Amino acid sequence: MSDINNRQAFVTMLGLQDRMNAKVHPDWMAQGFAWYRAAWIECAELMDHYGYKWWKKQEADIEQVQLEIVDIWHFGLSAMFRPGVDINALADEIVDELSRYEPSEKDVLAATESLAGYCLNEKSFSVSLFWDLMAAAQLSFDQLYKQYVGKNVLNFFRQDHGYKDGSYIKIWQGEEDNVHLVQILNSADILSPQFADDVYQSLLARYPSA
């Protein structure tokens, strides 16, 4: 799969997702939010970017497809949380499922439909079917991890520096913050167990001081 310690990567991502969801509601798990529904709707948006309309000229936008996959993963991770099951146990469940994973070799549209169908029918999320979609869209685990962590860390950074009250500065040294994020991610060590914190500290080092 990857040179990354996959279990630690899952722990990191689950922890970030829990913190992000808690910003929406401190007791978010008890609210019964339909994460599976958000996931299948993102699947529909992905298909728009890939193209399915045989009656008109379309070109697949793979970069946008991959970004949609990262968005789906946010909702998929959220759907896995259950009261009384901690993050380490959830990470073990994901690792165990993937240890038995066998690629289906479906194309992007078929893999997307399989995942969306599972979300709709089971009102849940399938890591294995998500992995099929990643493979179909040529999105590696390293890329998923890097993009997922980067997006979450930037969101936290914005919130910590006045995004809500309008005091946040989005352009630094002539570049938007998301451009700085890409530069940081390109040079960051994704093998570091403190990868998320490393990215945050790198953003902080670049952010204009008061």
N, C-alpha and C positions, 0 to 999 in steps of 0.2 A: 504493500500500500504506500508506504512513505518511510523516510528516515526519521520522521518525527516520532517521539514517544506518543503513540496515538491515544493511550488512556489519559495521559496528562493533558493532551490537547483537548480531549472531550471534557475533562474536568474544568479546564480553563473556559471553554465556550459555554458550558452549562452555567458556570458561575457568573459569567458576564450576562447571560440571558436572564438569569434570576434577578440580578441587580437592575437590569433595564426594565423588566416587567414590574418590579417593585416601585419604579418611578411612576408608573401608570396607576398602580394601586398597591399599597403596602402589603395587603393580604391577598395578592392577586390569585393565588392558587384556589382560594375559597370562592372566587367569583364565578367560576364555571365558564370562563371565556371560551368561545368556539375557535380554538387555534386551528383545528383541522379545516374549518371553513375558510379561514384566511389563506391556508396553504393551497387549497384547490383553486381558489380564485387567482392566486399568484400563478398557478399552473396555466390558467387560461391566458393570462397576460404574457407568459413566456411563449405560448404558441403564436400569439400575434407577432412577437419579435422574430420568431423562427420562420413563420410563413406557412400557411396551410390553404390559401385561396388559389386553387388551380385555375380559376377563371380570370386571374390578373397576374401581371408580372410582379414577382416578389423575390427579394434576396434575403437570405438568412443573416440576421445581425447577431453573430455568435457572442460578441462581447456583451450585448444586452441580455442575451439568453443566459449567460453565465452570471450576470448580476441578479437576474430573477431567481436563479437557483440559490444564490446566497440568501436572498430574501426569504425564499421558501424554507431554508434551513433555520432561520430565526423562528418561524412559526412551528416548524417541526420539532425543534428542541423544546419549545414551550409546551407543546402537546404531550411530551414525554413525562413531564413532571406530575407526580402524584403525592398527595399528602402522606407523610410518614416515610417517604423514600428519599434518602439524601442524595446529593450530587455524586458522591463516589459510587454509590450503588447503581445509579443511572448510567454512569460511565462504564461500569462493568457490564451492564446489560447491552449497551451499544457494542462494546468490544466483542462480547459473546456472540451477538447476532452476526456481526461482520466476519467472525471466524468461520461461520458456516455459509457465508455468502458465495453464491455462484453467479457470475455475470449472465445476463439474459441476451446480450448483444442486440437489444432493440434499438431502433433509431430514435431520434429525439422526440418526435411526435408520439410514437407508440409508448416510449418510456414515460413521457409526461402524462399520457392518458391513464397508464397503469397506476401511477402514483395518485393522480386526481381521483380515479375510481376507488382506490383503497380509502382515501380520506373521506369520500362521500359515503361509502358503504359501511365502513367500520367506525366512522367518526373518530379516527385516530390517525397515526402516522407510521409509515414503514421506512425504517432506515435502509433496508435492502433495496426497496424500490427507488428510494432517493439515490442510492449508489448507482443503480442502473442509469438514472437520469444524468448523473455526473459523468459517467463513462461515455454515454451517448454524446454529450456536449463537450467532451474532452476537457473537463474541468478536473484537475488533480486534487488530491486531498490537501497538498501543500497550498495550492491556490485558494481552495475553500477556506482553510484555516487563516491564511494571511488576510484575505478580503473580509472574512467575518469579523476577526479580531479588530482589524483596522477600522471598520465601519462602527463597531460598538465603542471602541476607545475614543474615536473622534466625537461621537455623540455625547459620551460622558464628559469629555474635555470641554465641549461647547457649553453643556449645562453648568459645569463648575466655574465657567468664566463669563457668566452673565447672559447666556443665550435667551433666557426667558424675559429678562428686564430690558433687553436691547443694548446692553453695554458690551457685548461680545464683539471683538474685532475679527472680521472674517478674512480680510486681505492683509497679508504680512509680506513685507519686502517685495511688493508687486505681484504676489501670487496668492490665489485663494487657498484656504486651509486644506481643502481636499487635494490640491496639488502637492503641498508640503507632505501630506500623509502618504501619497504615492511614493515620493522620494524617500521618506523614512522607511516605508515597508520594503523598498527595493534594496536597502542596505542593512536592514535589521536582521538579527539572528533568530529565525523562527524556531530553532532548536532550543533556545533558552527557555527554561521553565518559567521565567518572569517576562515572557515575550510581551504580554499585554502591558505590563508596567513599564517595560523598556520603551514601547511605542508612546505611551503617555508622557514619560519623562522627556523623550525626544521632541514631542510637540511643545512641551513646556519650555524647553531650552530655546525653541525658535519663536515662541510667542512674544509679542512686544511687551516689554516691562512697563509698569505704570510710571 
